[in-house]
């Protein structure tokens, strides 16, 4: 199938050709898939062959994967500039530090999980965004599971367990503790790195609202997806992407673009797809373009990715992604301002 031309507000966009489906488990760049063993919080031991995951430990016993030495959890000291437990600027095996090795809650963890405190769904705290209809919520400052600086899992903060993961060691993106604006971000190389999402993303009959904080390193007019969910190339697809150096949103064979991708500047990319079939694209809180086309079909989607596309002429995403928020409804105008305000303040984004 060839992607048709989309027309929005008098702007005509030629669309890229689709083609062969990419299998997420294919080995890329000469690397074989690695086995995740004990990569989740709590330090589960693993025995599968491949790359050993040390696990994340929060004040508990050591955890080790097959062939890997255990990471020690050093205890519960608190309050100092350097602490072995909770509350320190530098934590080894504890929680809450700016740099945490083998534990949870730090800005940068080695073999652990980034961020378990502040502004999320756990701990009885009030989330900074509405939760009604929230399908998935990924944040670079929370729930990032690492091995040797590479992202093995990106844990969903919505409570729906839509965790993104990558088992192939060579295909894992990198966590940059001070990516853009001095804040953490996931960095994708544009060659092989991506994360796979679980099956789901089926029902958008009440509308769709999506928000991505990203910086795309675009050097040509090619296309790449930050978030793409589908059942194959051009089958039931929904894509938050860029193409021909413009930001792009697609549902099946309908799409439209807006703005210009600046590789030097991060952006808050927002999409509102209403039940009236009106689609609004916003960039850093300002309306960039509108269009009209149907909502996504009610279909379970099984080929779902962060940083990857099944379109034959599209590339792997090259750039950084700091937050992804997706709703299975159209948020209200008041909620829109709340969500965009939080994201702009949280990631220090300037207006367009």
N, C-alpha and C positions, 0 to 999 in steps of 0.2 A: 504494500500500500504506500502511496506517495502522500505526504502531508499536504493538504490543500492550502490555498492562499487564504489568509484571514484578513478581514477588513474591519477596522475600528476607527471611528471618527475621521474617516477620509484617509487614513493611513493604511496602505496595502503592504502586507508582509509576505515575502516568498518563504516557504517553509522547507525544512530539510527533509531528505528522503529517509524512509525507515527501511529496516531490513532484518538481518539475522539476529535472532535472540541470543543474548549472552548468558551463559550459565554462571551463576554466582560462585560456584565451587570450582570453576576452571582455575588452574594454576597460572599465574601471570609472572612475567619477568623472570622466569627461570626458577621460581620458588614454589615448593610444594606446600600444601596446607599444613598448618601446625595444629596440634591438638590442644584445646583449652582444657586444662586440668586444674580445677580449684580457682578459677578466676573471679568468682563472686565473693561478695563481702561475707566474712565469717571464716575464711581460710579453709575451705574444704580441700582435703588432700586429693591429688590426682595421680593416676597411674597410666594414662594413655600415652602412646608414643608421640613424638614430635616435640614442639617447643614447650618447655615447662613453664607453667604459670605458678607464681609463688603465692597467689591468693592475697586477700586483704584481711588485716587483723586489726581489731580495735580493742586493745588492752587484754588480749587473750593469748592462747597458746600458739607456738610457732606452727606455720603451715608450709608444706613443700609439695611441689609437683614432682613428677617422675624425672629424676636426674638433676633436680635443682636443690640447692641448699636451703634449709628453712630460714625464714625471716623471723627475727626475734621481736617480740612485743615487750617493751622494756619496763612497763609498770604504770604508775599513776601519779607521778610528781606533777605539780601545777604551779603556775604563776610566774615562773622565771622566763628570762629571755631565751634560754635553752632548757627544755624540759623533756623528760622521758615519757610523760603522760599527757594529760589534757591541759590546754591553756597556754602552752609556750609558743614563742615565735618559731622555734625549730623543734619539732617533735620527732622522736624515733620510736615507732611502734605505738604511738598514742593517737589522740584525737585533737582536732581544733587548731593545729598549728598552721603557720603560713607554708612551711615545708614539712611534710609528713612522710616518713619512710616506713612503709609496711603497715600503715594504719589508715584511718578514715578522717575526713574533715579538713585536710590540708589543701592549700591552693595547688601544690604539686606533690604527688605521691609517687613513690617508687614501689611498684608491686602492690599498690593499694587502690583505694577509691578516692577520687577527688571530691571533696565537699560533702558533708553530711549535716551542716548546720546553717540555718538562716534562710528565710523566705521561701520555703518549699512546702511540700505536702505533709511532711512528717513532723513529729515533735509538738503537735497541737498548735502550730503557728498558723496565722492567717496567710494564705497564699497571696502574692502581689497581683495576681490576675484572676478573673472569673474561672470557676471550675465546671460550671454547667456545660455539658457537651464537649469538654476537653478530651480529645482523643489521644494526643501525644504531646509531651513537653520534654525537650532535650536542652540541657544547659551545660556549657563548657566549664562552669565553675561548680558543678555538682554531678556526682554519679558517673564520673569517667574512670573506668577501670584500666589500669596501665600495666604493661610489661616492657621494661627497658625503654620507657618513654613513648611507646607505641600504644595506641588505643585498641584494647581487645573488646571492650563493651562500653556503650554509652547508655546509661540506665535512665529509663523513662520516669519522669517525676509526676506524671498524671495519675499514677496508681493503676494504670491499665496494663502494665508490664509489656509495653511496646518497645522493648530494649533493642538497640542497634548493636550488632556484633560483627566481628571479623575473626575467623579462625586461621586464615592464612597469614603467616607472619610478615611476608613481603607486601601484603596488601593493606596493612594497617596504617591509618593516618597517624600523625604525630600531634601530641598535645604541646602547645607553646604556652608557657606560663604567663608570658607578657607578649601576646600576639599583636593585636592592634589596640591602641589607646592604653597600653600597659596592662591589659586584662587577658585572661586565658582564652584560648581558642583552639579548635581542631584544625590542623593544616593538612590539606589534600594535595598530592603532587601532580595531579592531572594525567598520570600515566597508568597507575594500577590501583591506587588506594581508594577504598570505599567501605561502607558499612551496610550490612543487610538487616532489614527490618522483618518482623514476623508477619504472617498472614493477617489480613484484616482490612481496614479502610473501606468498608463495604457500603455504608448507608449515609449518604449526604442529601437525603430527601428534604431536610430542613435547612439546607444551605451549607456553605463551606466558608470558613475563615482560616487563613493561614498567615503566619508571620515568620520570617527568617532574617536573622542578623548575620550578615556575611560580607566578605570582601573577595571579589572574583578577580583573579589575575588573567584578564582577557588580553590576548595579544593578536587575535585575528577575529574573523566573523563567525567562528564555529559555534556550535551549541553544546551545552553541558547542563546537567540537572543537579541542583542542590538537593532536592527531594523529588523522588519519582516513585509512584505506586501504580502497578499495572498487572496484567496477566500475560505479558509478552510485548514485543515491539508493536506499538500502535493498537493494543488490545486493552480496552477499559482503562486507559492510561490517564493519570493526573500528574502534571509536572510543574514544579516551581524551578525555573531555569533562566538561562540567558541565551540569546541567539542574535547574531549579527550585531554584537556589542550593545544590545538592548536587553532589559529584563523582560522575561517572558513567562506567561502562564498558559497551560494547555490542558484541555479536557478532550480526549479522543482525537478527532480531527479538526477541532476548533482551537484557535489560540490567538493571542494578541500580545503586543509588546509595548514597552514604554520606557522613557528615560534613556540614559546612556550609562553603560557600565564604565566606571572609573576605577582602574586597578589600584589606584593610590588611596581610595576612600572606601571605608566600610559603609554599609547601607542597611536600613531597615526596610525590607521588601514585604509589603502587606497585600493580601488578596481578600476581597469580599465577594463571594459568589452567592447572590440572593435567589430566593425561590421564584422571583419574577424573571429570572435568567439574566438579570443585569450583573455584570462583572466590573468591579472597581479595582484598579491597581493603584497603590500608594507607595511612595518612596520617602522615607524619613518623615512620615506624617503628612505629606502633601499629596494630593491627587495627581497621578501621572497620566492615566488614561482610563477609558471605559470601553466596554463592548457588551454584546448580547449573544449568549449561546447557552444551550441546555446544561443543567447540572450533571455531574457524573452519574452513570447508571448504577443501580443498586446491585453491585457484584462484589463478592469476596475477591480481594486482590492478593496475589501470592508472589509476585516479583516486585519487591519493594526495597528501595535503596536510599541511602544518604550518599551523595557524591558520585552517583553512577546512573547511566541511562542505557536503555535497550535499543534506542534508535541507532541504526547502523552508522549514520554519518555524524553522530554526536560523540564527544570525547568524555573521558573521565573529568570530573570537576576539578579545576585547579584553583586553589585559593583557600580561604578560611571560613569556617562556620562556627558561630558562637552560641546561637540559640535557635531552636525550631519549636514553634507552637502551632498546633493544628486543632481546630474545632469542627464537629460535624453539624454545625448550625451557623447561621449568620449572626454575629454578635451585634448588639445594639450600638447606636452611635455613642452612647455614654461608655459602654464597655470598650469600644474601639479606642477611645481616647485614654482610658485607663491602661489598656494593654500597651499601646504605642508609647504612652508616657513612661511606663515602667521600663520598657525595652530601651528607649532612648536615654533615659537617665542611667540605667544599669550599665550600659555599654558605652556611655559618654559619647553618644552620636550627635553630631551637629545637624541642624536643619539643612535641607537642600539649598 
